[in-house]
Amino acid sequence: MFIKKRWVFLLFALFILFLILLYIKPFKKSNVSFNFNPMHTEDTFSKNAEFVDTKGTFYDAYKKQSKYVSRKWEQYLHIYDKAFAPFISYNKPVTALEIGVENGGFLQIMSDYLPKGSQIIGLDIDERCANLHFDNNIKLFIGDATDKKIIEKYFSNMKFDIIIDDASHINSDVIKTFKELFPKLNYGGVYIVEDTHTSYWDWYPEIGGGFKKEGSMIEYFKSLIDSLHFLYIKDFPSSLSADKINELKNYNQEIASITFYDSVVIVEKYYNKKERRFKNYYTKGEALIESRFRKPPDIECTKDSKFEKYYR
């Protein structure tokens, strides 16, 4: 009798193992292949290429740089031209922080391009950067941006309009630095993360990347999209920690947009803190069709309506 029960148990265990193998498939590399060389670049142009009029743009400032070297991917020039445009149009001094300055060339470019009187700050862990010399409006500090003590030492009383992370590109470092420095970003400011393609680098273990890998910077910033829609979420899964839910709730009041480019993520802060839900306005006119999602009361938009400024 005992032997019979043992065989029944063994068959049941094998059946369960069969179900596990059937429904839980291990990750396998796709058999789709292509010429993988992520750092390869050639000075060629597309067929029938249309070229940018660079006069007076960030492209122009980049082309004129000559003292210290700056290295940027081609698309970054467009991204910075677009991200800096509101600051240029306001024509008021701003405070910019770049983490990971390397040779310091980009600090100079920002100094030349951003409105007169702007203050440019650099932070780098490499002590050799102390040998770089700049004009008085550019200041450079040596230290690790992931170290709270360093942040408090240099920036305890500072706020920034622009923060750029071009440092280690180690995924855990980028996330930790964002959590530390985003509170120091002024309302209406932008937080720019470069080289987010390292999120996918599973062949460079120190970086901590991989396609769809939990803990990568790209997955972290994708998760913050939920903060934009926090007030529309009724129930959260039990797998989501209370800390993550509170993080999304807090960011709902501060993050205006998250923009993804090739290798760059930009997180924009509301121009003013969002302390209420957005209103739903309707114009005058006949409504022949009512939305089934409509939940009164809506607010009539009139010539006297006022709108709070949330976006730069």
N, C-alpha and C positions, 0 to 999 in steps of 0.2 A: 504493500500500500504506500509505504514511504517513497519507494523508487518511482511509482506511478506519479505521485504528486510532484516529485522533483522534475520529471520529464514535462509535466504540464507547465510548471513554472518556467522551465528552460525555453519551451516553445513560445510562451507568452512574452518572455524577455526578448527573444529573437524577433517576434512580431513587432514589438515596440521599436527595436533598433531599425527594423526595415522601414517603419513609418518615419523615423527621424531622418534616415538617409534619403528617403523619398522627397520629403518636404523641406529639409534644411540642406541646401546645396552649398558646398564650400566655394569660396571665391577662387575663380580660375581666370587666368589671363585670357583675353579674347584672342582668337586666331587671326583677327584683322590686324594687319601690320602696315606700317608706313615708315618713311624715313625720319626717324626720331633724332633730332639734333637741336635742342631747345635754345642754345645760345648762338646758333649760327645766324649770320646776317650778311647780306650782299648789297652793294650800292647799285641797285637796279630800280627801275620804275615799271609800273603796270602799263600794259598796252593802252594807248589813248588816255594817258594819265592827265588829270586836271590838277593844276598846282595852286598852292595857297598864296594869296597876296599877303606877304608877311610884314609889310610896312606898318610900323606902329604897334605891332602885336608882340606877344611873348616870344614867338619864333624869332623876331628881330632881335630882341634882347639876348636870346640864347646865342644867336649867330655872332653877336658883337663881343661875347665874353672872351677874354684873352689872358688874364693874369693867372688864375687857378683853374685846373681842369674840372669840368662837370660832365658826367656820363648819364644820358637819358635815352630810353627807347623812343623811337620816332613818334609813337602815338601819345607819349607823355607831353610833348610840346603842345598838341591840340588840347589835351586835358587841362593843362595848367592855364593855357590861354582862356579857356572857358571858365574854369574855376575862379580865376583871379579877376575876371571881367567886372563883376559887381563892385569889387574894391577899387578898381580903376575908375569906374563911373562915379562912385561916391567922392573920389579924390580927397580922401581923408587919411591921415597916417594910420597904419595898422601895426600890430605886433605879430611877428611870425616866428615860429619855432621849427627848426629842422633837426630831427634826431638822426644821427649818422651822416656826418658832413663830408667824410673822406678828405678830398683835397680842398674843399671849401668853395668850389666854383659856384655852386648853386646859391650859396649865401650871397655872393656878390651879385648874381643875376637878379635875385629878389630885391636886393638893395637898389639896383639900377632901375628895376621895372615898377615896383610898387610905389604908391604915392609918396611924394617928398615928405621927409620927417618920420618915415616908418622905422621901427626898431626891429632888427633881425637878430635872432638868437640861434646859436648852434650848440648841440650837445653830442659828444662822441666819446666812446670808451677808449679810443686809441690815443695814447699820450703824445704821439708824434704830431697830432693836430695842434698842440700848443705852440708849435713853431710857425703856424699860419698867422699872418698879420693883415688886419683889415682897418677900414675907416671906423670912426668912433661910433657910428650907428649900428655896427655889427659886433656882437659879443659872442665869445666862444667859451664853453665850459667843458671840462673833462669829467666823465662819469658814466655810469651805467643807468640807462633810462628805466630799467626794470627794478631798480633799487629805490624804495620809498624814501630812504634817507637822503639820497642824492636829489630827488625831486623836491623834497622839502627844503633842502639846503640852498638850492639855487632859485627855486620858483615858488616858494611858500606864499608870497604876496603878489604873484604875477598871474595875469590872464592873457590869453592869446586869441587872435582872430583867425590865425592859420596855424595848424600843426601838421607837420609832415613826418611820417615814419619811413625813413629809408635806412634803417639800421641793420640789425643782424639778419632779418627775414626768417628767423627761426619762429615757427608758428606760435609756440607758447609765449615767446617774448613779445610778439606783436599784440596778442590778446591781453597780456598782463599790462603792457604799456598803455594800450587804449583805455583800459579800466582805470588806470592811474591818472591819465592826462585829459581824458574827455571832460571831466568836471572842471578843468582849467581852461576849457574852450569858451570864449565869449558867445553869447547868443548872437546869431547871425553869422557865426564862424563856420569854417570847414576843417574837417579832420581827414587828411589824405594818407592812405597807406599804399606804398609802392611795392612792386614786385610780388604781388599776391600769387603769381604763378608758382612760387615755391610751395604753395599749399598742395601741389600735385606731385611734388618730388619725393617719391618713395625710394628712389635710388640714392638718396643723400640722407642717411639715417639721422644725422644731427639736426636736420631741418624739421623733421617730424611731420612730413607731408604724405599725401597719398590720395588717390581719387575717392571722394566721398568719405574721407577719413574723419572720424570723430575727433575733435580737438584741433583740427586744422583751422587756420584763420579764415579761410573762405567759408567753411561751414559755420563758424561763429558769426560772421557778418550776415550770412544768409539767415541765421536764426533771429537776428535783430529785426528782420522784416516784420516779424510777428509783433514787435513793439509798436509799430505804426498802427496796427489793427487791434491792439490790446482791448480796447473798449467794446469790440464786437465779438469777443470770445466769451462764451457762456461758461463752458466747463473746460478744465485743463486735464490732460491725462495724468494718472497717478505716477507715471514714470518721470514727470517733470518736477524738479525740486522746488521747494518754496523759495530758495534764493534766486533761481532762474525766473520764477514768476514775478518776484519783486523787482528784479532787474528789468524785465520787460515793462512792468508798470511804471517804473521811474523813467525809463527811456521814452515812454509814450509822451511824456511832457516835454521832452527835449529834442528828440530826433525828428527832424523835418523830412529828411529823405536819405536814402542809401542808394548810391549810384555805382553800378558795376561796369568797369571797362576791362579791356584786355590788360591784365596785370595791375590794375589799380582799383581801389575802392575809395569812394568819397562819402563820408558821413557828414551831413549838413545839420547844424543846430538851428532850431526855430529862432526867428528874429526876436521873438519874445516868448517866454515860457508859456506853454499851453496848459492852462489851469481848469479847463472845462472841455466839454464835448464840442465838436464843430456843429454849427447850426445848419439846418436844412431850409433853404430859401425857395420861394416860388415867386414867379413874376405874375403880373396881371395878365388876364387873357382867359379865353374859354378852355376848359379842360374836358375834352371828349372822352379821354381814357384815363382811368385812375390806376396807378401802380398797385399791385397786390402787396408790395412791400411797404407801402406808405404807412407811416405811424404818426398821426397828428400828435401834438400841434406842429405844423410847419410855420415858417415865418414869411410874411409877405415882404418882398423886396420893393421898396419905393425909392423915390428920388431923394429921400432924406435918410435912407439906410446908411449905417456906418459899419465899417469892417476893420477889425483888428489886424495889424500887420504881423503875420507869422513867417512870411518868406521874404528873403532878400531879393 
